Structures are given as structure tokens and as C-alpha cells.
């Protein structure tokens, strides 16, 4: 199994900062969980820049052993 962990932090909205509200940031461990034997898992993500209106997306397919193929 591929043990991939990423650290992510909660984000503050601009409106929260403008109001002067304080929030505590918290680290969260995000892990990929392998699918059952003989299965594949598709992970996808995308983003849009609201100003330039440019969008992008990507995906990865992995088998139960963690072997991956970029889409």
C-alpha cells in the first residue's frame, strides 16, 4: 500500500478577516485509502481562478497496490 499523507489547514474567508474575527488553524492529515483487491480508485480535483476565469482539472487512477496512472 502506498502511504501518502498530506497536510492541509483550514482556510479563512476574506469576509472573516475583514470583520476581524479570529479563527484557530488546525492541521488535518489527509490520506489516500487503497481500494479493495482487483479494484481501481479515481481521485479528481479541479480549480477555477475567478479573476482570469481559467479552470484546470486533473485525475489519478490507482489500483489496490498503489500503482497510478495520470489522466
Secondary structure as GFF3:
##gff-version 3
##sequence-region A 1 71
A	DSSP	beta_strand	5	9	.	.	.	ID=ss1
A	DSSP	alpha_helix	14	18	.	.	.	ID=ss2
A	DSSP	beta_strand	27	31	.	.	.	ID=ss3
A	DSSP	beta_strand	40	48	.	.	.	ID=ss4
A	DSSP	beta_strand	55	63	.	.	.	ID=ss5
A	DSSP	beta_strand	68	70	.	.	.	ID=ss6
###
